Amino acid sequence: MATPEAYIASQPKAAQPYLRQLRAAIKEVAPGAEERISYGIVGYFYPTRLVYFGGAARHVALYPAGDAKGLEKYLYGASTLRFPLDEPLPLAKIKALVRARVRERDAAPVKRTAARARRSASAR
């Protein structure tokens, strides 16, 4: 899948509206994030990994959960949030989680890898 739209269209019909809602919520609170397919699912980068989402037959998932305050009942494993398709998405809490991750990224210094530093130096 080359685009987020194609990814969503390839998922189970029941999951598609939930995935569209997740996508809209993330784009609303992280408008500067780059959206792309990564690891076979939709990912957002700001400037590094922010969140990903994916679909399944019975749920949609958001990764990584980070501090999932208020979303603990959806936590699966250490860092995955699974939202069942028979419940409405807790969009206000999801937006708060993504907003918090954006704030973390804004506060953190951008780390440059050695490979990037070399490329930058040779480009001069």
Backbone as a chain_set.jsonl record, in Angstrom:
{"seq": "MATPEAYIASQPKAAQPYLRQLRAAIKEVAPGAEERISYGIVGYFYPTRLVYFGGAARHVALYPAGDAKGLEKYLYGASTLRFPLDEPLPLAKIKALVRARVRERDAAPVKRTAARARRSASAR", "coords": {"N": [[0.832, -1.174, 0.0], [0.632, 2.079, -0.929], [-0.321, 4.489, 0.008], [-1.922, 6.185, 2.805], [-4.714, 6.246, 2.407], [-5.112, 4.064, 0.683], [-4.272, 2.02, 2.375], [-6.266, 2.117, 4.413], [-8.525, 1.513, 2.858], [-7.96, -1.115, 2.298], [-8.454, -2.511, 4.568], [-10.622, -4.394, 6.866], [-14.1, -3.876, 6.245], [-15.691, -3.074, 8.453], [-13.815, -1.908, 10.115], [-12.903, 0.33, 8.767], [-14.338, 2.926, 9.069], [-13.579, 3.577, 11.69], [-10.818, 3.732, 11.453], [-10.624, 5.927, 9.745], [-11.624, 7.885, 11.464], [-9.638, 7.849, 13.472], [-7.453, 8.699, 11.942], [-8.282, 11.313, 11.188], [-8.453, 12.507, 13.725], [-5.785, 12.399, 14.633], [-4.485, 13.92, 12.666], [-5.711, 16.361, 13.18], [-4.723, 17.166, 15.724], [-2.02, 16.997, 15.393], [-1.001, 18.582, 13.136], [1.362, 19.171, 11.815], [2.697, 16.82, 11.479], [4.273, 14.288, 9.555], [2.687, 12.072, 7.408], [2.753, 8.683, 6.618], [3.18, 5.412, 5.123], [4.481, 2.925, 7.102], [6.193, 0.138, 8.315], [4.128, -1.327, 7.251], [1.766, -0.195, 8.071], [-0.175, 2.789, 8.905], [1.737, 5.571, 9.682], [2.858, 8.316, 11.718], [5.077, 10.994, 11.773], [7.085, 13.155, 13.647], [9.478, 15.053, 14.531], [10.37, 12.531, 14.388], [9.276, 9.119, 14.96], [5.938, 9.251, 15.885], [3.134, 8.297, 16.295], [1.395, 5.295, 15.317], [-1.199, 3.671, 13.409], [-3.42, 0.876, 13.006], [-5.52, -1.609, 11.45], [-7.838, -4.291, 12.197], [-9.806, -7.32, 12.237], [-11.545, -7.224, 14.453], [-10.875, -5.003, 15.906], [-9.318, -1.704, 16.099], [-6.038, -0.384, 16.217], [-3.684, 1.558, 18.082], [-0.405, 2.639, 18.225], [2.82, 3.689, 19.473], [1.515, 3.327, 22.775], [2.473, 4.857, 24.904], [2.145, 7.113, 27.605], [-0.736, 6.156, 28.584], [-2.869, 7.431, 29.911], [-6.079, 7.273, 31.243], [-6.855, 5.601, 29.258], [-6.414, 3.011, 29.904], [-7.987, 0.682, 29.941], [-7.967, -0.16, 27.352], [-5.44, -0.938, 26.84], [-3.064, -3.133, 25.572], [-0.675, -5.411, 26.095], [2.566, -3.922, 26.383], [2.576, -1.484, 24.99], [0.447, -1.023, 23.196], [-2.655, 0.131, 22.09], [-5.824, -1.136, 21.876], [-8.82, -0.743, 20.284], [-12.046, -1.805, 20.447], [-14.349, -2.703, 17.845], [-16.991, -2.555, 18.439], [-17.55, -0.445, 20.051], [-17.712, 3.116, 20.527], [-14.986, 5.208, 19.486], [-12.773, 6.583, 21.917], [-12.327, 9.501, 21.361], [-11.582, 12.058, 22.436], [-9.759, 11.394, 24.448], [-7.847, 10.032, 22.957], [-6.946, 12.097, 21.309], [-5.826, 13.724, 23.302], [-3.709, 12.097, 24.134], [-2.125, 11.984, 21.781], [-1.569, 14.715, 21.478], [-0.007, 15.104, 23.782], [2.215, 13.563, 23.1], [3.165, 15.049, 20.935], [3.885, 17.386, 22.28], [5.973, 16.322, 23.829], [7.806, 15.739, 21.791], [8.253, 18.313, 20.812], [9.579, 19.433, 22.977], [11.883, 17.946, 23.204], [15.328, 17.754, 22.267], [16.415, 17.584, 18.868], [17.87, 14.69, 17.78], [20.742, 13.843, 16.01], [21.801, 11.34, 13.864], [24.873, 9.558, 13.363], [25.191, 8.805, 10.695], [23.477, 10.588, 9.362], [24.743, 12.95, 10.034], [27.169, 12.648, 8.705], [26.296, 12.613, 6.029], [25.272, 15.19, 5.827], [27.581, 16.733, 6.207], [29.12, 15.972, 4.001], [27.621, 16.956, 1.99], [28.085, 19.589, 1.91]], "CA": [[0.0, 0.0, 0.0], [1.479, 3.261, -1.085], [-0.878, 5.668, 0.66], [-2.821, 5.889, 3.922], [-6.047, 5.963, 1.88], [-5.097, 2.69, 0.183], [-4.212, 1.146, 3.545], [-7.596, 2.088, 5.039], [-9.422, 0.803, 1.944], [-7.621, -2.541, 2.294], [-8.805, -3.095, 5.859], [-12.014, -4.869, 6.941], [-15.102, -2.8, 6.103], [-16.128, -2.593, 9.767], [-12.747, -1.122, 10.728], [-12.585, 1.524, 7.984], [-14.773, 4.2, 9.661], [-12.764, 3.836, 12.875], [-9.499, 4.169, 10.977], [-10.786, 7.304, 9.246], [-11.747, 8.745, 12.642], [-8.303, 7.955, 14.065], [-6.642, 9.532, 11.05], [-8.721, 12.708, 11.312], [-8.093, 12.992, 15.065], [-4.328, 12.596, 14.687], [-4.15, 15.065, 11.806], [-6.204, 17.578, 13.828], [-3.877, 17.596, 16.846], [-0.621, 16.99, 14.966], [-1.062, 18.947, 11.718], [2.699, 19.235, 11.223], [3.277, 15.485, 11.382], [4.314, 13.658, 8.233], [1.908, 10.832, 7.38], [3.247, 7.758, 5.599], [3.104, 3.993, 5.433], [5.71, 2.436, 7.708], [5.908, -1.173, 8.914], [2.9, -1.836, 6.674], [0.607, 0.495, 8.636], [-0.08, 4.244, 8.784], [2.547, 6.163, 10.735], [3.007, 9.773, 11.767], [6.433, 11.326, 12.188], [7.107, 14.561, 14.057], [10.09, 14.676, 13.257], [10.584, 11.082, 14.438], [8.041, 8.362, 15.172], [4.967, 9.828, 16.82], [2.19, 7.195, 16.513], [0.965, 4.486, 14.178], [-2.456, 2.978, 13.631], [-3.678, -0.251, 12.131], [-6.841, -2.203, 11.553], [-7.984, -5.739, 12.286], [-11.199, -7.733, 12.078], [-12.373, -6.895, 15.614], [-10.423, -3.796, 16.594], [-8.287, -0.873, 15.49], [-4.987, -0.243, 17.213], [-2.83, 2.737, 18.07], [0.878, 2.314, 18.833], [2.891, 3.151, 20.818], [0.563, 3.983, 23.664], [3.11, 5.835, 25.783], [1.376, 7.292, 28.827], [-2.115, 5.984, 28.139], [-3.732, 7.829, 31.017], [-7.484, 7.291, 30.877], [-7.103, 4.607, 28.203], [-5.852, 1.758, 30.406], [-8.815, -0.493, 29.617], [-7.683, -0.547, 25.976], [-4.02, -1.274, 26.742], [-2.758, -4.524, 25.271], [0.771, -5.489, 26.157], [3.253, -2.764, 26.956], [2.421, -0.188, 24.325], [-0.561, -1.038, 22.139], [-4.038, 0.386, 22.469], [-6.774, -1.805, 20.977], [-10.167, -0.219, 20.434], [-12.981, -2.735, 19.803], [-15.223, -2.1, 16.839], [-18.371, -2.456, 18.917], [-17.629, 0.718, 20.942], [-17.195, 4.342, 19.899], [-13.613, 5.564, 19.863], [-12.657, 7.66, 22.902], [-11.538, 10.458, 20.578], [-10.996, 13.119, 23.263], [-8.589, 10.83, 25.134], [-6.849, 9.744, 21.927], [-6.356, 13.391, 20.947], [-4.977, 14.159, 24.416], [-2.498, 11.283, 24.076], [-1.303, 12.435, 20.646], [-1.103, 16.065, 21.843], [1.079, 14.942, 24.748], [3.397, 13.084, 22.366], [3.665, 16.192, 20.164], [4.585, 18.249, 23.25], [7.243, 15.651, 24.148], [8.718, 15.931, 20.656], [8.616, 19.729, 20.754], [10.484, 19.735, 24.083], [13.116, 17.164, 23.08], [16.248, 18.185, 21.203], [16.487, 16.672, 17.731], [19.132, 13.952, 17.769], [21.226, 13.523, 14.661], [22.592, 10.117, 13.835], [26.177, 9.74, 12.725], [25.007, 8.706, 9.239], [22.926, 11.857, 8.889], [25.764, 13.983, 10.188], [28.126, 12.464, 7.604], [25.694, 13.055, 4.774], [25.183, 16.631, 5.849], [28.913, 17.28, 6.056], [29.598, 15.747, 2.633], [26.788, 17.731, 1.059], [28.542, 20.985, 1.911]], "C": [[0.881, 1.243, 0.0], [0.961, 4.47, -0.315], [-1.732, 5.258, 1.859], [-4.243, 5.563, 3.451], [-6.141, 4.519, 1.387], [-5.044, 1.694, 1.338], [-5.604, 1.008, 4.166], [-8.568, 1.299, 4.171], [-9.164, -0.699, 1.939], [-8.022, -3.255, 3.582], [-10.262, -3.571, 5.872], [-12.991, -3.696, 6.934], [-15.518, -2.228, 7.45], [-15.079, -1.703, 10.43], [-12.528, 0.217, 10.022], [-13.088, 2.834, 8.592], [-13.958, 4.58, 10.901], [-11.378, 4.333, 12.483], [-9.56, 5.594, 10.441], [-10.906, 8.292, 10.412], [-10.394, 8.932, 13.333], [-7.428, 8.891, 13.242], [-7.003, 11.0, 11.195], [-8.315, 13.291, 12.666], [-6.597, 13.286, 15.161], [-3.933, 13.812, 13.863], [-4.609, 16.383, 12.427], [-5.244, 18.077, 14.903], [-2.387, 17.592, 16.521], [-0.546, 17.367, 13.489], [0.306, 19.004, 11.036], [3.364, 17.885, 11.054], [3.233, 14.978, 9.942], [3.601, 12.308, 8.315], [2.461, 9.945, 6.277], [3.049, 6.321, 6.057], [4.478, 3.562, 5.939], [5.366, 1.15, 8.448], [4.575, -1.735, 8.417], [1.631, -1.215, 7.226], [0.81, 2.001, 8.497], [0.7, 4.796, 9.978], [2.627, 7.666, 10.595], [4.353, 10.079, 12.394], [6.512, 12.818, 12.458], [8.321, 14.837, 14.928], [10.411, 13.187, 13.218], [9.243, 10.408, 14.702], [7.165, 8.991, 16.244], [3.963, 8.748, 17.219], [1.94, 6.483, 15.194], [-0.446, 4.014, 14.456], [-2.628, 1.876, 12.613], [-5.051, -0.822, 12.387], [-6.781, -3.712, 11.644], [-9.478, -6.053, 12.203], [-12.091, -7.272, 13.225], [-11.979, -5.625, 16.343], [-9.569, -2.941, 15.66], [-7.282, -0.618, 16.594], [-4.203, 1.036, 16.994], [-1.555, 2.356, 18.812], [1.813, 3.498, 18.692], [1.992, 3.96, 21.734], [1.219, 5.067, 24.511], [2.346, 5.91, 27.095], [-0.102, 7.299, 28.446], [-3.108, 6.331, 29.239], [-5.18, 7.962, 30.537], [-7.849, 6.277, 29.809], [-6.648, 3.211, 28.621], [-6.673, 0.533, 30.018], [-8.572, -0.991, 28.196], [-6.247, -1.031, 25.791], [-3.83, -2.773, 26.564], [-1.249, -4.63, 25.224], [1.334, -4.207, 26.725], [2.887, -1.446, 26.288], [1.426, -0.157, 23.176], [-1.928, -0.742, 22.735], [-4.931, -0.277, 21.432], [-8.174, -1.308, 21.297], [-11.138, -1.15, 19.713], [-13.949, -2.005, 18.876], [-16.681, -1.998, 17.289], [-18.557, -1.324, 19.929], [-17.188, 1.957, 20.17], [-15.759, 4.606, 20.354], [-13.63, 6.674, 20.917], [-11.783, 8.784, 22.327], [-10.901, 11.553, 21.423], [-9.732, 12.614, 23.952], [-7.476, 10.497, 24.143], [-6.158, 11.046, 21.509], [-5.426, 13.895, 22.045], [-3.657, 13.393, 24.417], [-1.571, 11.767, 22.963], [-0.75, 13.837, 20.922], [0.084, 15.992, 22.805], [2.349, 14.467, 24.055], [4.0, 14.199, 21.515], [4.435, 17.124, 21.099], [5.935, 17.648, 23.648], [8.259, 15.89, 23.037], [9.176, 17.388, 20.556], [9.651, 20.086, 21.829], [11.832, 19.036, 23.945], [14.017, 17.731, 21.999], [16.276, 17.137, 20.088], [17.855, 16.024, 17.734], [19.501, 13.631, 16.331], [22.055, 12.269, 14.74], [23.911, 10.404, 13.135], [26.043, 9.697, 11.204], [24.448, 10.007, 8.678], [23.967, 12.956, 8.975], [26.789, 13.877, 9.058], [27.546, 12.955, 6.292], [25.643, 14.569, 4.72], [26.544, 17.259, 5.595], [29.402, 17.116, 4.61], [28.791, 16.547, 1.608], [27.259, 19.181, 0.967], [29.548, 21.272, 0.864]], "O": [[1.762, 1.404, 0.845], [1.729, 5.385, -0.017], [-2.209, 4.125, 1.928], [-4.904, 4.7, 4.03], [-7.131, 3.834, 1.643], [-5.691, 0.648, 1.291], [-6.064, -0.107, 4.415], [-9.352, 0.502, 4.686], [-10.06, -1.477, 1.61], [-7.935, -4.48, 3.665], [-11.047, -3.199, 4.999], [-12.736, -2.657, 7.542], [-15.681, -1.015, 7.577], [-15.427, -0.832, 11.228], [-12.011, 1.15, 10.636], [-12.321, 3.796, 8.634], [-13.682, 5.756, 11.134], [-10.835, 5.244, 13.107], [-8.639, 6.38, 10.663], [-10.361, 9.394, 10.359], [-10.046, 10.043, 13.732], [-6.749, 9.763, 13.783], [-6.116, 11.846, 11.313], [-7.882, 14.44, 12.742], [-6.197, 14.312, 15.712], [-3.138, 14.639, 14.309], [-3.968, 17.414, 12.226], [-4.979, 19.276, 14.989], [-1.582, 18.123, 17.285], [-0.083, 16.572, 12.672], [0.393, 18.897, 9.813], [4.479, 17.805, 10.538], [2.27, 15.217, 9.214], [3.889, 11.502, 9.199], [2.624, 10.386, 5.139], [2.785, 6.057, 7.23], [5.499, 3.801, 5.293], [4.347, 1.087, 9.136], [3.957, -2.545, 9.109], [0.531, -1.654, 6.889], [1.857, 2.443, 8.022], [0.368, 4.524, 11.132], [2.484, 8.218, 9.504], [4.724, 9.5, 13.414], [6.085, 13.641, 11.648], [8.11, 14.841, 16.141], [10.692, 12.636, 12.154], [8.197, 11.058, 14.671], [7.608, 9.23, 17.368], [3.948, 8.325, 18.375], [2.232, 6.998, 14.115], [-0.861, 3.957, 15.614], [-2.072, 1.918, 11.516], [-5.67, -0.551, 13.416], [-5.807, -4.336, 11.225], [-10.306, -5.147, 12.109], [-13.263, -6.96, 13.01], [-12.654, -5.208, 17.283], [-9.153, -3.382, 14.588], [-7.631, -0.634, 17.774], [-4.076, 1.527, 15.873], [-1.62, 1.807, 19.912], [1.579, 4.297, 17.785], [1.742, 5.14, 21.491], [0.593, 6.085, 24.806], [1.942, 4.881, 27.638], [-0.644, 8.326, 28.037], [-4.075, 5.604, 29.465], [-5.469, 8.662, 29.566], [-9.025, 6.11, 29.487], [-6.511, 2.326, 27.777], [-6.114, -0.54, 29.791], [-8.93, -2.122, 27.868], [-5.88, -1.484, 24.707], [-4.376, -3.575, 27.321], [-0.611, -3.993, 24.385], [0.656, -3.491, 27.462], [2.886, -0.402, 26.94], [1.559, 0.665, 22.27], [-2.304, -1.304, 23.764], [-4.805, -0.005, 20.238], [-8.653, -1.434, 22.424], [-11.068, -1.278, 18.491], [-14.309, -0.849, 19.103], [-17.509, -1.414, 16.588], [-19.593, -1.245, 20.59], [-16.373, 1.854, 19.254], [-15.377, 4.263, 21.473], [-14.426, 7.608, 20.814], [-10.647, 8.984, 22.757], [-9.767, 11.945, 21.145], [-8.739, 13.337, 24.029], [-6.296, 10.661, 24.454], [-4.936, 11.091, 21.372], [-4.357, 14.432, 21.756], [-2.603, 13.975, 24.674], [-0.371, 11.94, 23.179], [0.414, 14.11, 20.628], [1.059, 16.729, 22.657], [3.443, 14.921, 24.389], [5.221, 14.284, 21.389], [5.516, 17.598, 20.75], [6.923, 18.37, 23.788], [9.421, 16.201, 23.299], [10.337, 17.664, 20.255], [10.501, 20.948, 21.608], [12.823, 19.493, 24.514], [13.544, 18.142, 20.94], [16.172, 15.94, 20.353], [18.878, 16.709, 17.696], [18.662, 13.2, 15.54], [22.926, 12.152, 15.602], [24.036, 11.385, 12.401], [26.703, 10.463, 10.501], [24.897, 10.476, 7.633], [24.06, 13.8, 8.083], [27.227, 14.892, 8.516], [28.227, 13.637, 5.526], [25.939, 15.168, 3.685], [26.644, 18.226, 4.839], [30.027, 18.024, 4.06], [29.25, 16.777, 0.489], [26.874, 19.909, 0.052], [30.016, 22.404, 0.752]]}, "num_chains": 1, "name": "protein.A"}
